[in-house]
Amino acid sequence: MDDRVRDHAAVLVDWSARIEAGDNVVVNVAEGAHELGVAVAEKLGERGARRATMYDSDEMSRAYLRTHDGDFDGSPEHLLGLYENADAVLNLGGTRNTSATVDVPAEKRQASATASKELREVVLNTDWINTIHPTRALAQRAGMSYEGYQDFVYDAVLRDWEALAEEMARVKEILDEGSEVRIETEGTDLSMSIEKRTAVNSAASVAYDSHNLPSGEVFTAPDGTEGTVTFDVPMTIRGRRVRDARLDFENGEVVDWETTAGEGALREVIETDDGARRLGELGIGMNRGISRPTDSILFDEKMARAVHLALGRAYDACLPEDETGTDSAVHVDLITDMRGDSELVVDGETIQRDGIFEWESEGET
């Protein structure tokens, strides 16, 4: 086993999930993440945690959804019971076929997502972490060799997280004190309110209200979105490639949209429910180990010199206690590259120009 797999598992168990002796841990292992699953099991054993392992694959999901003819009538109680008794949930992604579910009818995907809402809420009440083990399918989707993709993944995962957390705290403070954010770049002139919101310093640990490894972003929950945004980083959404998505917002809601490819996939997301027409997240990527898109949202949304916006559900950690924020069965991120002629402005003050923060040097890594 590559030593970096064990290092990945150590960061996941110790830094990210903060697992302690006696914790009940559910480990969801994707079909291509076996090696990481073994390394995580080893670490959990060392910590004296209690482990329950679940296995799933995109092909299994396809088989189930395509043959299911009944109603999706809520989350299964046996699964709810498992997760309600969990202290932590570790999701180890790693598909062997990135297009496995592309021929599942849209209405079935939407119905399944809606029916699983209760289960997702239960998981969100645990110390959950999402991560990805590098597979050849993911390398192929990223347009990289397998060895090159492995290097890319571990550069993103095995960071000095304490140092990055300190830098991101600066951005969090700006957003916490701010009232309005404006994003300006080619095809984008978008403003949104962040008043009374709390930004999350997403430093890849539950100690920071952060639930992804790798992470490396600061995010908040916007409101009152106005204007136009163009997402120039291609994404695969529900098995279909979406390119150059442009969204128009009025009074906080999407009123029009278009793409150069994948319009049906974007429409499927937006029409899931009323909340899917609103933004649930504004995120600013700061992980310099992620320098290029790879068509994996777990990595791409953390990419340094980029911002992302999510349609759908807002995270409670960003909201005042008396506000629920955007509620939806979906949370789908879309990304804008800020490395060109761009400005990120908070309350009239430019904090990032052409992807470079005012306090950082262009060659910083």
C-alpha positions in Angstrom: 0.0 0.0 0.0 1.2 3.5 -0.9 2.3 5.2 2.3 0.2 8.2 1.3 -3.0 6.1 1.7 -2.2 5.6 5.3 -1.3 9.3 5.7 -4.7 10.1 4.1 -6.5 7.9 6.6 -4.6 9.4 9.5 -5.6 13.0 8.5 -9.2 11.8 8.1 -9.5 10.0 11.4 -7.4 12.3 13.6 -7.5 15.9 12.1 -10.8 15.8 10.2 -13.2 13.6 12.2 -11.4 13.8 15.6 -12.3 10.2 16.3 -12.0 9.1 20.0 -12.1 5.7 21.8 -15.6 4.4 22.0 -17.0 6.5 19.1 -19.6 4.8 16.9 -18.3 5.3 13.3 -20.1 4.4 10.1 -17.7 4.1 7.2 -19.3 4.2 3.7 -16.9 2.7 1.2 -17.3 3.2 -2.5 -16.3 0.5 -4.9 -12.9 2.0 -5.8 -12.0 3.0 -2.2 -11.1 -0.4 -0.8 -7.4 0.5 0.0 -8.4 3.7 1.8 -11.1 1.7 3.6 -8.5 -0.8 4.9 -6.3 2.1 6.1 -9.2 3.8 7.8 -10.2 0.6 9.5 -6.6 0.2 10.8 -6.7 3.8 12.2 -10.1 3.2 13.8 -8.8 0.1 15.5 -5.8 2.0 16.9 -8.2 4.6 18.3 -10.5 2.1 19.9 -13.5 3.2 17.9 -16.5 1.0 17.0 -16.9 0.5 13.3 -19.9 -0.3 11.0 -19.0 -0.5 7.3 -21.4 0.1 4.4 -20.5 -0.7 0.7 -22.1 1.0 -2.3 -21.3 1.8 -5.9 -22.8 3.9 -8.6 -23.6 0.8 -10.6 -25.6 -0.5 -7.6 -27.5 2.8 -7.4 -28.2 2.6 -11.1 -29.6 -0.9 -10.9 -31.8 0.0 -8.0 -33.2 3.2 -9.4 -33.9 1.8 -12.9 -35.9 -1.1 -11.6 -37.7 0.6 -8.7 -41.3 1.1 -9.8 -42.9 2.1 -6.5 -43.0 5.3 -4.6 -39.9 6.6 -2.8 -41.7 7.1 0.5 -39.0 8.4 2.8 -35.8 7.1 4.3 -35.7 3.5 5.4 -36.0 3.1 9.1 -33.2 0.6 9.4 -30.8 3.1 7.9 -32.1 5.9 10.0 -31.5 3.8 13.1 -27.9 3.2 12.1 -27.1 6.8 11.5 -29.0 8.1 14.5 -26.7 6.1 16.7 -23.5 7.2 14.9 -21.1 9.7 16.3 -19.2 10.1 13.0 -19.8 9.1 9.4 -16.9 8.8 7.0 -17.8 8.7 3.3 -14.9 7.3 1.2 -15.7 8.1 -2.4 -13.9 6.5 -5.4 -16.0 5.5 -8.4 -15.0 3.1 -11.1 -17.4 4.6 -13.6 -18.2 8.3 -13.5 -21.1 7.9 -15.9 -22.8 4.9 -14.3 -26.1 6.7 -13.5 -26.4 8.8 -16.7 -29.3 6.7 -18.0 -31.4 6.8 -14.8 -34.5 8.8 -15.5 -34.4 12.3 -14.1 -37.7 11.9 -12.3 -36.4 8.9 -10.4 -33.2 10.8 -9.3 -35.3 13.7 -8.1 -37.8 11.5 -6.3 -34.9 9.5 -4.6 -33.2 12.7 -3.5 -36.4 14.1 -2.1 -37.2 10.9 -0.2 -33.7 10.7 1.3 -33.9 14.2 2.8 -34.6 12.9 6.4 -31.6 10.5 6.2 -29.4 13.4 5.0 -30.5 15.5 7.9 -29.6 12.7 10.4 -26.2 12.3 8.8 -25.6 16.1 9.0 -26.1 15.9 12.8 -23.0 13.6 13.1 -19.4 14.4 12.7 -19.5 13.5 9.0 -16.6 13.8 6.5 -16.5 13.3 2.8 -13.3 12.3 1.1 -12.1 10.6 -2.2 -9.6 7.8 -2.9 -8.0 8.3 -6.3 -9.2 5.8 -9.0 -8.5 5.4 -12.7 -12.0 6.5 -13.6 -11.5 9.8 -11.7 -8.1 10.3 -13.3 -9.6 9.7 -16.7 -12.4 12.2 -16.1 -9.7 14.7 -14.9 -7.7 14.2 -18.1 -4.7 13.0 -16.1 -2.6 9.9 -15.9 -3.4 7.7 -12.9 0.0 8.4 -11.3 -0.4 12.1 -11.9 -3.9 12.1 -10.5 -2.6 10.3 -7.3 0.0 13.1 -6.9 -2.7 15.7 -7.4 -5.1 14.1 -4.8 -2.4 13.8 -2.1 -1.1 17.3 -2.7 -4.6 18.5 -2.0 -5.2 16.3 1.0 -1.9 16.3 2.8 -1.6 20.0 3.5 -0.5 22.0 6.5 -4.0 22.4 7.7 -3.2 24.4 10.8 -1.4 27.0 8.7 -4.1 27.2 6.1 -6.8 27.5 8.8 -4.9 30.6 10.1 -4.9 32.2 6.6 -8.6 31.4 6.0 -9.5 33.0 9.3 -8.7 36.3 7.7 -11.2 35.8 5.0 -13.8 34.6 7.5 -13.4 37.7 9.5 -14.0 39.9 6.5 -17.2 38.0 5.5 -18.5 37.9 9.1 -18.2 41.7 9.3 -19.4 42.3 5.8 -22.9 43.1 4.5 -22.6 42.7 0.7 -20.5 40.7 -1.7 -20.0 41.5 -5.4 -18.4 39.3 -8.0 -17.3 40.8 -11.2 -15.6 39.0 -14.1 -16.3 38.2 -17.7 -20.0 37.3 -18.0 -20.6 37.9 -14.3 -21.9 40.9 -12.3 -23.5 39.5 -9.2 -24.3 41.0 -5.8 -25.6 39.2 -2.7 -26.3 40.0 0.9 -24.2 38.3 3.7 -25.5 40.5 6.5 -25.9 38.6 9.8 -24.3 35.5 8.3 -21.5 33.5 9.8 -18.8 32.3 7.5 -17.2 28.9 8.0 -13.4 28.5 8.0 -13.5 25.1 6.2 -10.2 23.7 7.3 -11.0 20.0 6.7 -12.1 19.3 10.3 -15.3 19.1 12.3 -13.5 21.4 14.8 -14.0 24.1 12.2 -17.5 23.0 11.1 -15.8 21.6 8.0 -16.8 18.3 6.5 -14.7 17.7 3.4 -11.2 16.3 2.9 -9.6 18.0 1.1 -11.1 21.3 2.0 -9.6 24.8 1.9 -12.5 27.2 1.4 -14.3 29.9 3.3 -18.1 29.8 2.7 -21.2 31.5 3.9 -24.9 31.6 3.0 -25.9 34.5 0.8 -29.3 36.1 0.4 -31.1 38.5 -1.9 -29.0 37.6 -4.9 -29.2 40.0 -7.9 -27.6 40.0 -11.3 -25.9 37.5 -13.6 -23.3 34.9 -13.1 -21.4 32.7 -15.6 -19.8 29.4 -14.4 -16.9 28.8 -16.7 -15.5 25.7 -15.0 -17.2 22.6 -16.7 -18.9 20.2 -14.2 -20.5 16.8 -14.5 -23.9 17.0 -12.8 -25.9 13.8 -12.5 -23.8 12.1 -15.1 -24.0 14.9 -17.7 -21.4 17.5 -18.6 -22.5 21.1 -18.0 -20.6 23.9 -19.7 -20.8 27.7 -19.5 -23.9 27.8 -17.3 -25.3 31.3 -17.0 -27.9 32.1 -14.3 -29.9 35.3 -14.0 -31.2 36.2 -10.5 -33.9 38.6 -9.4 -35.1 39.0 -5.8 -32.9 36.1 -4.8 -34.3 33.6 -7.3 -33.1 32.1 -10.6 -35.4 33.6 -13.3 -33.5 32.5 -16.4 -30.6 30.2 -17.3 -28.8 28.8 -20.3 -25.7 26.6 -21.0 -23.7 25.6 -24.0 -24.0 21.9 -22.9 -26.0 20.0 -20.3 -29.0 22.3 -20.1 -31.2 19.4 -19.2 -29.1 18.5 -16.1 -29.1 22.1 -14.9 -32.9 22.3 -15.4 -33.3 19.1 -13.5 -31.5 20.6 -10.5 -33.3 24.0 -10.6 -36.7 22.4 -10.9 -36.2 20.0 -8.0 -38.1 22.2 -5.6 -38.5 25.9 -4.8 -35.3 26.1 -2.7 -33.3 24.9 -5.7 -33.9 28.2 -7.4 -32.0 30.1 -4.6 -28.4 30.1 -3.5 -27.4 28.2 -0.4 -23.7 28.9 -0.5 -21.0 31.3 -1.6 -17.6 29.7 -1.3 -14.1 31.1 -1.8 -11.5 28.5 -2.8 -8.0 28.7 -1.0 -6.4 25.3 -1.4 -3.3 25.9 -3.4 -2.7 22.2 -3.8 -5.7 22.3 -6.2 -4.5 24.4 -9.1 -6.7 23.0 -11.9 -10.3 21.6 -12.3 -10.7 17.9 -12.3 -14.5 17.5 -12.7 -14.8 16.5 -9.1 -16.7 19.0 -7.0 -14.9 17.8 -3.8 -11.7 19.2 -5.2 -12.7 21.8 -7.7 -14.8 24.0 -5.3 -11.7 24.3 -3.1 -9.5 25.4 -6.0 -7.4 28.5 -5.3 -8.3 31.5 -7.4 -11.9 30.4 -7.8 -15.3 31.0 -6.2 -18.3 28.7 -6.2 -22.0 29.2 -5.6 -24.4 26.4 -4.7 -28.0 26.1 -5.7 -30.2 24.7 -2.9 -29.7 23.9 0.7 -27.9 26.4 3.0 -25.8 25.1 5.9 -27.2 25.9 9.4 -23.7 26.9 10.6 -23.9 30.0 8.5 -27.3 31.2 9.6 -28.7 33.2 12.6 -30.6 31.0 15.1 -33.9 32.6 14.1 -33.5 32.0 10.3 -33.8 28.7 8.4 -32.2 29.9 5.1 -32.6 28.1 1.9 -34.2 24.7 2.3 -34.0 22.2 -0.5 -33.4 18.5 -1.3 -30.3 19.5 -3.4 -27.1 21.4 -2.9 -25.3 21.7 -6.2 -22.1 23.7 -6.6 -21.1 25.6 -9.7 -17.6 27.3 -10.2 -16.3 30.5 -11.6 -12.5 30.8 -12.3 -11.3 34.2 -11.0 -7.8 34.1 -12.5 -8.7 36.4 -15.4 -9.9 40.0 -15.2 -11.9 39.8 -12.0 -12.7 41.4 -8.7 -14.2 40.0 -5.4 -15.6 43.0 -3.5 -16.9 43.1 0.1 -18.8 46.3 1.1 -17.1 48.2 -1.7 -13.6 47.1 -0.9 -11.7 44.8 -3.3 -10.3 41.9 -1.3 -9.2 39.8 -4.3 -8.2 40.9 -7.8 -7.6 38.5 -10.7 -7.6 35.6 -8.2 -4.9 37.1 -5.9 -5.9 38.3 -2.4 -4.7 41.8 -1.5 -2.3 40.4 1.1 -0.7 37.5 -0.9 2.0 37.4 -3.4 1.3 36.0 -6.9 3.8 33.2 -6.5 2.7 32.0 -3.1 2.0 28.2 -2.8 
